[in-house]
Structure formats: C-alpha cells, structure tokens
Amino acid sequence: MKEPTRSGVQSYRSGPALAPTARLPRTATLPVRAAAPLPGVPAHVLQRFRSDELNSVRNIGLFLGLIFIFLRFGFVHEVLMQWVGINTRVLLIFTVLVVPAVIASGGLGRALQHKPTIVWVLLTIWCLAGVPFSYWPTGSLQMVLGFLQTSLLTMVVLGGFAITLEETYRYYFAIACAALVNILTGKLFAKGEDGERFQLDFGSIGNSNDFAAHLLFVFPFLLFVFLGAKSKVLKGVTLFGIVAAIYIGATTGSRGAMLSLLGLLLFVLIRAPGRIRAMLITLVPITFVVLVLVLPQSLLDRYASTFGSDGAVTEATESGESRKDAFKRGIALTLRNPIFGVGTNGFGEVEGHNSGKWMASHNAYVQVSSETGIPGFLLMIAGIVFTYRLLSSTSRMYQGQPGWKKLHLATFCAQMSLVSFSIAIFFLSMGYTMYLPALAALAVALHRGVRRDLALAADQQTRSPAKA
C-alpha cells in the first residue's frame, strides 16, 4: 500500500481543509509552513508492522482467509451440497487450512487487540461457565462449541490477517462476492409459487426472515464495492446485485426486515456523506413505487399488517401475536434466571416442557438475556456499542481528508451493516451467529490499518524534517 506523503500528514494534523484563499499576484509568494510533527512512534511498533507485512505465513493465511470468508458468507458449501448432492466439505477443508495459519502468524493476538472482539470472547467464556447450570447442558455445550467453530473463527480470520487498509478492503470485496452468490442462490433455489413468500429449500438461511436479515448484512458491502469501483463492468455487476438484493429482500415478506430497512434509511439520512444521502433521496421513492407495482397483493397485505391494517392476513397476525408472547416469556425467564440464564439453546426446551409450546424466542436480545443471563446480555450490547464507537473513532482520525474517502466509505458501510442487522435481530433468534463478531473484527482491522499508516507517516516525517 502506498505510504502517506508529508502533505497528507500535514492535512491530518491541521484538520479539515481551509476555504480557498483569494487569488494573489503572480509575484506574491505564500509563506512556507512547516509540517506539524506527529507523535513519536516506538521503534518496536514500526518493526512489528513491517515484519508482519513480510511474514510469508500471514500472506498465505490472508489468501486462505479471503476464500474462507467468501465460502462462509456465501454459504457455498450448502449450495454445492444442494446442487450436486454430495458433501464436498469445502468449508471444512479451508477451516483446517486457515486455523494453523492464523495461529502461526500471530493472527489470534492481532484479532483481539481491541474491546469489540474481546467482548465476544468474554461472552463465549460466560456461556461455557453457564453450561453446568443449564436446563439442557448437552444442548448448551453443543451451541457454544458451534459458536466457537463458526462465529469466533470468522471473527479471528477477519481480524487477524489484514495489516493494511487495502488488505481489509479485500475482505469487503470477498463479502460482496458472497452476496452475489446469495442472490444467485435465491434465483436458482427459491421455493414456492408466485405470490408466496420467498424462501429456500435448504440451508442455514433458508427461512424467509433469516435470508432477509442476511441480505441486510451484506448489502452495504455491495454498496462499498459499487461506489469505490473504477471498472464499469464491476460497477454494473454490483449494481445488479444491489437491485436484485432489494427485490429478493422485498419478496421475503419479512416485516422485521422492513422495519430494519426503515431504521437504516433514517440512519443514512442523518449520518451519510452527501452523495449517498442525495442518491437515497432520489432513489428511495422510485424504488418504493416500483415495489408496490410489482409485488403481489398478499405480500403488500403482509407488510401492511405491521401497522395494524385491516387488510392484514391471518398468518401474519398470528405470527405477530406469537412473537409478542415469546418476548414476554423471554423477559420472565431472564428475571427468574438473572445470572447464568437457562443456558444457551435452552429457551425452546424450557418453553416446551413448561407450556408445551416448543417455540424460539424470535428476538436475539431476549434470546441471549434469557439463556446467558443479564451479564451475557450486557456483553452482547457492549460488543455492538464498542464496534460502532471504534468505527467512528477510526473515521474521525482522517475526518475531512479527501485522500481518505475510501476509509470513510468503508467505516460508514460497516456501520450501515451494524445498524440494520442490530435492528433486524430484534425479530429473529440470531444471537449466536457470526455477523456481529465479524463486524467487530472488521472494525479492528480498519483501525489497525490506520495506525499502521500513521506510524509510517510519523517515521517518514521524523526522517525527513520540513525545510525552513
């Protein structure tokens, strides 16, 4: 990656660019202003960055990690199983390859350098501590081990290999490519007739609501590649992906996803850079009108039921009442078991034995609070808050600098994904999935890339002091 120039360092130190000065006569000369010195950087910090960049094991691991993330978020192993009818174990193969690489290259330590990722490790430890007190110890242990194998491994891969910003952006690209696979999967393996809700015949995100939440997560990564791409072909492909994701997401009939999207739009209108805000103001009304015209009436009625419309369908109304009931029961379980909860994977078991209703919590926050207690719930909230704050602080380090627009876009798109998914899981039992830990890891990787650039810039300024 190209190292920052002294002019870039001066711009960083002096804050936002000043207003253009009045035109001076050609004979006039502007005073020469020396660049303000950056804080000194210990030699061992610079040496660590440089040695990590040259580490051949890390470089190999970075390549394997990109494939692993593509497979993980694209659910390619499940698609291949459905397509060819054979378990190719492709994800397992790359898991076996990537784990030694991340350990040998020091990736585990790099991934756990900041609060957002440390919190998820603490939550895992707390879940393990609660297994002996669980309503269903065997099921709880299986859930925690699954969380380690999928969510924490994904977090370590995303946060442990990348050193530079450009390397982190490659992971954005890998997730965007996975999103295109998700869209093609939806097109090829959709279940149901016209007018029915979209869902898949198989897989971890086969449920309509889960698929919609997944699309909300990956959508900002498609947007990042689209806005940053220089190739017209790449722009065209990602634009197709964005349009297709919006349409497929709408056909899921997920009211939780709709509310999440409304929350995301509000967030973007308040916090987005000017060009993204202007684009939304123009395109959102057009998109809404088009969807109303092309979606079947049954789906429109389902969405209307969110606001208590008389046109609500019976299934949607019953689903809403069931979710409210599960929410109340989850709160009651939390209050009765405030320390360790009923154990991970225990909500459905407790409800099944006590009331005969084998139901899910349908709310990730209630799921975590009832199954891991109030401490587990607070750790989950801390993970979300710390991730958002780290992304914000990383962006502010270069606020107003035109040379770092790509960084601003990357942090903002990650915040978009965090906001939309955090709202979506208020209606879904996805408290132990890989998504929130993955965003925490990306925040850590982006921050590391910024620290690396600033360290090199400070060292360059020290070696080449400004001329008087």
C-alpha positions as CSV (number, residue, x, y, z in Angstrom):
1,M,0.0,0.0,0.0
2,K,1.3,3.5,-0.8
3,E,2.6,5.3,2.2
4,P,1.2,8.6,3.2
5,T,3.0,11.7,2.0
6,R,4.1,14.6,4.1
7,S,1.4,16.7,2.7
8,G,-1.1,14.1,3.8
9,V,0.3,14.1,7.3
10,Q,0.1,17.9,7.4
11,S,-3.5,17.7,6.3
12,Y,-4.3,15.2,9.0
13,R,-2.7,17.3,11.7
14,S,-4.4,20.5,10.7
15,G,-7.9,19.2,10.4
16,P,-10.5,20.0,7.7
17,A,-9.3,21.8,4.7
18,L,-9.4,25.6,4.8
19,A,-11.5,27.7,2.5
20,P,-9.8,28.7,-0.8
21,T,-7.7,31.8,-0.5
22,A,-8.1,34.8,-2.7
23,R,-6.1,34.9,-5.9
24,L,-2.7,36.5,-5.3
25,P,-0.5,38.4,-7.8
26,R,2.0,36.2,-9.6
27,T,4.8,37.9,-7.9
28,A,3.5,37.2,-4.5
29,T,4.8,34.2,-2.6
30,L,3.0,32.3,0.1
31,P,4.8,31.7,3.4
32,V,6.2,28.3,3.8
33,R,4.6,26.5,6.7
34,A,6.4,23.6,8.3
35,A,4.5,20.4,8.9
36,A,3.5,19.9,12.5
37,P,5.3,16.9,14.0
38,L,3.3,13.7,14.6
39,P,3.8,12.0,18.0
40,G,6.8,9.8,18.0
41,V,6.3,6.1,17.3
42,P,8.3,3.5,19.2
43,A,10.7,1.6,17.0
44,H,9.3,-1.8,18.0
45,V,5.8,-0.8,16.8
46,L,7.2,0.1,13.3
47,Q,9.2,-3.1,13.3
48,R,6.2,-5.2,14.2
49,F,4.1,-3.7,11.3
50,R,6.9,-4.3,8.8
51,S,7.7,-7.8,10.0
52,D,4.0,-8.7,9.9
53,E,3.7,-7.4,6.3
54,L,6.7,-9.6,5.2
55,N,5.5,-12.6,7.1
56,S,5.0,-15.3,4.5
57,V,2.7,-17.4,6.7
58,R,0.5,-14.4,7.2
59,N,0.4,-13.7,3.5
60,I,-0.6,-17.3,2.7
61,G,-3.2,-17.0,5.5
62,L,-4.6,-13.8,4.1
63,F,-5.3,-15.6,0.8
64,L,-6.8,-18.6,2.5
65,G,-8.8,-16.3,4.7
66,L,-10.4,-14.5,1.8
67,I,-11.6,-17.8,0.4
68,F,-12.8,-18.9,3.8
69,I,-14.9,-15.6,4.2
70,F,-16.3,-16.0,0.7
71,L,-17.4,-19.5,1.4
72,R,-18.7,-18.7,4.9
73,F,-20.9,-15.7,3.9
74,G,-21.9,-17.2,0.5
75,F,-22.9,-20.5,2.2
76,V,-21.2,-22.1,-0.8
77,H,-20.8,-25.4,0.9
78,E,-24.5,-25.7,1.4
79,V,-25.2,-24.6,-2.2
80,L,-22.9,-27.2,-3.5
81,M,-24.5,-29.9,-1.3
82,Q,-27.9,-28.9,-2.7
83,W,-26.7,-28.7,-6.3
84,V,-24.5,-31.8,-6.7
85,G,-26.0,-33.9,-3.9
86,I,-22.6,-34.5,-2.4
87,N,-21.0,-33.1,0.7
88,T,-17.8,-31.5,-0.8
89,R,-16.6,-30.4,2.7
90,V,-15.0,-27.4,1.0
91,L,-15.6,-25.2,4.0
92,L,-14.1,-27.8,6.4
93,I,-11.0,-28.1,4.1
94,F,-10.4,-24.3,4.3
95,T,-11.1,-24.3,8.0
96,V,-8.4,-26.9,8.5
97,L,-6.0,-24.8,6.4
98,V,-6.8,-21.4,7.9
99,V,-6.7,-22.3,11.6
100,P,-2.9,-23.2,11.7
101,A,-2.1,-20.1,9.6
102,V,-3.9,-17.7,11.9
103,I,-2.2,-19.2,14.9
104,A,1.3,-19.4,13.4
105,S,1.2,-15.9,12.0
106,G,0.1,-14.3,15.3
107,G,-3.4,-13.5,14.0
108,L,-5.1,-14.5,17.2
109,G,-3.3,-11.8,19.1
110,R,-4.0,-9.2,16.3
111,A,-7.7,-10.0,16.2
112,L,-8.0,-9.5,20.0
113,Q,-6.3,-6.1,20.2
114,H,-9.4,-4.1,20.9
115,K,-12.6,-4.2,23.0
116,P,-15.1,-5.1,20.2
117,T,-13.5,-8.6,19.7
118,I,-12.5,-9.2,23.3
119,V,-16.1,-8.8,24.4
120,W,-17.3,-11.7,22.1
121,V,-14.6,-13.9,23.6
122,L,-15.8,-13.0,27.1
123,L,-19.4,-13.8,26.1
124,T,-18.2,-17.2,24.9
125,I,-16.4,-17.8,28.2
126,W,-19.5,-16.8,30.1
127,C,-21.6,-19.2,28.0
128,L,-19.2,-22.0,28.8
129,A,-19.3,-21.1,32.5
130,G,-23.1,-21.4,32.4
131,V,-23.2,-24.9,30.9
132,P,-23.2,-26.7,34.2
133,F,-26.2,-24.6,35.3
134,S,-28.1,-25.0,32.1
135,Y,-31.5,-26.5,31.7
136,W,-30.1,-28.7,28.9
137,P,-26.3,-29.0,29.4
138,T,-25.7,-31.1,26.4
139,G,-27.5,-28.8,24.0
140,S,-25.9,-25.8,25.6
141,L,-22.4,-27.2,25.1
142,Q,-23.2,-28.0,21.5
143,M,-24.4,-24.4,20.9
144,V,-21.2,-22.9,22.5
145,L,-18.9,-25.2,20.5
146,G,-20.8,-24.3,17.3
147,F,-20.4,-20.6,18.2
148,L,-16.6,-21.2,18.6
149,Q,-16.4,-23.0,15.3
150,T,-18.3,-20.5,13.2
151,S,-18.7,-17.1,14.8
152,L,-15.4,-16.8,16.7
153,L,-13.4,-18.4,13.9
154,T,-14.9,-16.0,11.4
155,M,-14.0,-13.1,13.7
156,V,-10.4,-14.2,14.1
157,V,-9.9,-14.7,10.4
158,L,-11.3,-11.2,9.6
159,G,-9.4,-9.5,12.3
160,G,-6.2,-11.5,12.4
161,F,-4.6,-11.4,8.9
162,A,-5.1,-7.9,7.4
163,I,-2.4,-5.4,8.2
164,T,-3.0,-2.6,5.7
165,L,-6.2,-0.9,4.8
166,E,-6.1,-2.3,1.3
167,E,-6.0,-5.8,2.7
168,T,-9.0,-5.2,4.8
169,Y,-10.8,-3.8,1.7
170,R,-10.2,-7.2,0.1
171,Y,-12.4,-8.8,2.8
172,Y,-15.1,-6.2,1.9
173,F,-14.8,-7.4,-1.7
174,A,-15.0,-11.1,-0.6
175,I,-18.2,-10.5,1.3
176,A,-19.6,-8.6,-1.7
177,C,-18.8,-11.6,-3.9
178,A,-20.5,-13.8,-1.4
179,A,-23.6,-11.5,-1.6
180,L,-23.8,-12.2,-5.3
181,V,-23.7,-15.9,-4.7
182,N,-26.6,-15.4,-2.2
183,I,-28.6,-13.6,-4.9
184,L,-27.9,-16.3,-7.5
185,T,-28.8,-19.0,-4.9
186,G,-32.1,-17.2,-4.3
187,K,-32.8,-17.1,-8.0
188,L,-31.9,-20.8,-8.6
189,F,-33.3,-22.5,-5.5
190,A,-36.3,-20.3,-4.5
191,K,-39.2,-22.3,-3.0
192,G,-42.9,-21.5,-3.5
193,E,-45.1,-20.3,-6.3
194,D,-45.7,-16.8,-7.5
195,G,-47.4,-14.6,-4.8
196,E,-45.9,-16.6,-1.9
197,R,-43.1,-15.5,0.4
198,F,-39.6,-16.2,-0.9
199,Q,-37.7,-18.9,0.9
200,L,-35.1,-21.5,0.1
201,D,-35.5,-25.3,0.2
202,F,-32.4,-25.7,2.3
203,G,-29.6,-24.2,4.3
204,S,-28.9,-22.0,7.3
205,I,-30.7,-19.0,5.8
206,G,-33.5,-20.9,4.1
207,N,-36.1,-19.2,6.3
208,S,-37.5,-16.1,4.7
209,N,-36.7,-13.9,7.7
210,D,-33.2,-15.2,8.1
211,F,-32.5,-14.7,4.4
212,A,-33.7,-11.1,4.6
213,A,-31.5,-10.4,7.6
214,H,-28.5,-11.9,5.8
215,L,-29.2,-9.6,2.8
216,L,-29.4,-6.6,5.1
217,F,-26.0,-7.5,6.4
218,V,-24.2,-8.0,3.1
219,F,-26.0,-5.2,1.2
220,P,-23.6,-2.4,2.4
221,F,-20.6,-4.3,1.2
222,L,-22.1,-4.4,-2.3
223,L,-22.6,-0.7,-2.0
224,F,-19.0,-0.2,-0.9
225,V,-17.7,-2.0,-4.0
226,F,-20.1,-0.2,-6.3
227,L,-19.2,3.3,-5.1
228,G,-15.5,2.6,-5.0
229,A,-15.1,0.6,-8.2
230,K,-13.4,2.2,-11.2
231,S,-14.2,-0.6,-13.6
232,K,-17.6,-0.2,-15.4
233,V,-18.0,-4.0,-15.5
234,L,-17.6,-4.2,-11.7
235,K,-20.0,-1.3,-11.2
236,G,-22.5,-3.0,-13.4
237,V,-22.3,-6.3,-11.6
238,T,-22.6,-4.8,-8.2
239,L,-25.4,-2.5,-9.3
240,F,-27.3,-5.6,-10.5
241,G,-26.6,-7.2,-7.1
242,I,-27.9,-4.2,-5.2
243,V,-31.1,-4.1,-7.3
244,A,-31.6,-7.9,-7.0
245,A,-31.0,-7.8,-3.3
246,I,-33.7,-5.2,-2.8
247,Y,-36.2,-7.1,-4.8
248,I,-35.5,-10.5,-3.3
249,G,-35.5,-8.9,0.2
250,A,-38.9,-7.4,-0.5
251,T,-40.3,-10.8,-1.7
252,T,-39.3,-12.4,1.6
253,G,-42.3,-10.6,3.2
254,S,-40.2,-10.1,6.3
255,R,-41.8,-7.3,8.4
256,G,-38.8,-7.2,10.7
257,A,-36.5,-6.6,7.7
258,M,-38.8,-3.8,6.5
259,L,-38.6,-2.1,9.9
260,S,-34.8,-2.6,9.9
261,L,-34.6,-1.1,6.4
262,L,-36.6,2.0,7.6
263,G,-34.2,2.4,10.5
264,L,-31.3,2.1,8.2
265,L,-32.7,4.7,5.9
266,L,-33.1,7.1,8.8
267,F,-29.6,6.4,10.0
268,V,-28.2,7.1,6.5
269,L,-30.2,10.3,6.0
270,I,-28.7,11.6,9.3
271,R,-25.1,10.3,9.0
272,A,-24.3,9.6,5.4
273,P,-21.9,11.5,3.2
274,G,-23.6,14.0,0.9
275,R,-23.6,11.9,-2.3
276,I,-25.1,8.8,-0.6
277,R,-27.8,11.0,1.0
278,A,-28.7,12.6,-2.3
279,M,-28.8,9.3,-4.0
280,L,-31.2,7.9,-1.4
281,I,-33.5,10.9,-1.5
282,T,-33.8,10.4,-5.3
283,L,-34.0,6.6,-5.5
284,V,-36.0,5.5,-2.4
285,P,-39.3,7.0,-3.5
286,I,-38.8,5.5,-7.0
287,T,-37.9,2.1,-5.5
288,F,-41.0,2.2,-3.2
289,V,-43.4,2.9,-6.1
290,V,-41.8,0.1,-8.3
291,L,-42.1,-2.4,-5.5
292,V,-45.7,-1.5,-4.8
293,L,-46.4,-2.1,-8.5
294,V,-44.6,-5.4,-8.9
295,L,-45.1,-7.2,-5.5
296,P,-48.2,-9.5,-5.2
297,Q,-51.1,-8.2,-3.1
298,S,-50.5,-10.9,-0.5
299,L,-47.1,-9.6,0.3
300,L,-48.4,-6.0,0.4
301,D,-51.1,-7.1,2.8
302,R,-48.5,-8.8,5.0
303,Y,-46.4,-5.6,5.2
304,A,-49.5,-3.6,5.9
305,S,-50.2,-5.8,8.9
306,T,-47.2,-4.4,10.6
307,F,-49.1,-1.2,11.2
308,G,-52.4,-2.8,12.1
309,S,-54.1,-2.5,8.7
310,D,-57.5,-4.2,8.2
311,G,-56.1,-5.9,5.2
312,A,-53.7,-7.9,7.3
313,V,-53.6,-11.6,6.6
314,T,-54.3,-14.2,9.3
315,E,-50.9,-15.9,9.2
316,A,-49.1,-12.6,9.7
317,T,-51.4,-11.6,12.6
318,E,-50.9,-14.9,14.3
319,S,-47.2,-14.7,13.8
320,G,-47.0,-11.3,15.4
321,E,-49.0,-12.4,18.4
322,S,-46.7,-15.4,18.8
323,R,-43.7,-13.2,18.8
324,K,-45.1,-10.9,21.4
325,D,-45.9,-13.9,23.6
326,A,-42.3,-15.3,23.2
327,F,-40.9,-11.9,24.0
328,K,-42.8,-11.7,27.3
329,R,-41.8,-15.3,28.2
330,G,-38.2,-14.5,27.5
331,I,-38.3,-11.5,29.8
332,A,-39.8,-13.6,32.5
333,L,-37.1,-16.3,32.1
334,T,-34.4,-13.6,32.3
335,L,-35.8,-12.2,35.6
336,R,-36.1,-15.7,37.1
337,N,-32.5,-16.6,36.0
338,P,-30.6,-13.3,36.0
339,I,-27.1,-14.7,36.4
340,F,-26.5,-17.6,34.0
341,G,-29.9,-17.8,32.4
342,V,-31.3,-21.2,31.3
343,G,-28.2,-21.9,29.2
344,T,-27.6,-21.4,25.5
345,N,-30.0,-23.3,23.4
346,G,-32.3,-23.7,26.4
347,F,-35.2,-21.2,25.7
348,G,-37.1,-23.6,23.5
349,E,-36.5,-26.6,25.8
350,V,-37.8,-24.7,28.8
351,E,-40.9,-23.4,27.0
352,G,-41.6,-26.9,25.6
353,H,-41.6,-28.5,29.0
354,N,-43.4,-25.8,30.9
355,S,-46.1,-24.7,28.4
356,G,-46.0,-27.3,25.7
357,K,-45.0,-24.6,23.1
358,W,-41.7,-25.5,21.5
359,M,-41.0,-22.0,20.3
360,A,-38.0,-19.9,19.5
361,S,-37.5,-16.5,21.2
362,H,-37.8,-14.6,17.9
363,N,-35.7,-11.9,19.5
364,A,-31.9,-12.2,19.7
365,Y,-31.6,-9.9,22.7
366,V,-34.2,-11.8,24.7
367,Q,-32.6,-15.0,23.5
368,V,-29.2,-14.0,24.9
369,S,-30.6,-12.5,28.1
370,S,-32.8,-15.5,28.9
371,E,-30.1,-18.1,28.0
372,T,-27.0,-16.3,29.4
373,G,-28.4,-14.0,32.0
374,I,-28.1,-10.3,32.3
375,P,-24.2,-10.4,32.2
376,G,-24.4,-12.1,28.8
377,F,-26.9,-9.6,27.5
378,L,-24.7,-6.7,28.6
379,L,-21.7,-8.2,26.9
380,M,-23.7,-8.5,23.7
381,I,-24.8,-4.9,23.9
382,A,-21.2,-3.9,24.7
383,G,-20.0,-5.7,21.6
384,I,-22.4,-3.7,19.4
385,V,-21.6,-0.4,21.1
386,F,-17.8,-0.9,21.1
387,T,-17.8,-1.8,17.4
388,Y,-19.8,1.3,16.4
389,R,-17.5,3.5,18.5
390,L,-14.3,2.0,17.1
391,L,-15.6,2.5,13.5
392,S,-16.4,6.2,14.4
393,S,-13.1,6.9,16.0
394,T,-11.2,5.3,13.1
395,S,-13.1,7.5,10.7
396,R,-12.6,10.7,12.7
397,M,-8.8,10.2,12.6
398,Y,-9.0,11.3,9.0
399,Q,-12.1,13.5,9.0
400,G,-12.3,15.9,6.1
401,Q,-9.3,14.5,4.2
402,P,-10.1,13.8,0.5
403,G,-7.3,11.3,0.3
404,W,-9.1,9.0,2.7
405,K,-12.6,8.9,1.2
406,K,-12.3,5.2,0.8
407,L,-11.7,4.8,4.5
408,H,-14.8,6.9,5.3
409,L,-16.9,4.9,3.0
410,A,-15.6,1.6,4.5
411,T,-16.3,2.6,8.1
412,F,-19.7,4.0,7.1
413,C,-20.8,0.9,5.2
414,A,-19.8,-1.3,8.2
415,Q,-21.9,1.0,10.4
416,M,-24.8,0.6,8.0
417,S,-24.5,-3.2,8.3
418,L,-24.2,-3.0,12.1
419,V,-27.3,-0.7,12.4
420,S,-29.5,-2.7,10.0
421,F,-28.6,-6.1,11.4
422,S,-28.9,-5.0,15.0
423,I,-32.5,-3.9,14.3
424,A,-33.3,-7.0,12.2
425,I,-32.3,-9.4,15.0
426,F,-34.8,-7.8,17.3
427,F,-37.3,-10.0,15.5
428,L,-35.0,-13.1,15.0
429,S,-33.3,-15.7,17.1
430,M,-29.8,-15.0,15.7
431,G,-28.0,-14.1,18.9
432,Y,-25.1,-16.6,18.3
433,T,-24.5,-16.1,14.7
434,M,-21.3,-14.9,13.0
435,Y,-22.5,-11.4,11.9
436,L,-21.9,-9.1,14.9
437,P,-18.4,-10.7,15.7
438,A,-17.5,-10.3,12.0
439,L,-18.2,-6.6,12.1
440,A,-16.2,-6.2,15.3
441,A,-13.3,-7.9,13.6
442,L,-13.6,-5.6,10.6
443,A,-13.6,-2.5,12.9
444,V,-10.4,-3.8,14.5
445,A,-8.7,-4.5,11.1
446,L,-9.6,-1.0,9.8
447,H,-8.2,0.6,12.9
448,R,-5.0,-1.4,12.6
449,G,-4.6,-0.2,9.0
450,V,-5.0,3.4,10.1
451,R,-2.5,3.0,12.9
452,R,0.0,1.4,10.5
453,D,-0.3,4.3,8.1
454,L,0.1,6.9,10.8
455,A,3.1,5.2,12.2
456,L,4.8,5.1,8.9
457,A,3.9,8.7,8.2
458,A,5.3,9.8,11.6
459,D,8.5,7.9,10.9
460,Q,8.8,9.4,7.5
461,Q,8.4,12.9,8.9
462,T,11.0,12.2,11.6
463,R,13.5,11.1,9.0
464,S,12.7,13.9,6.6
465,P,12.1,17.1,8.6
466,A,10.4,20.0,6.9
467,K,12.7,22.6,5.4
468,A,12.5,26.0,6.8
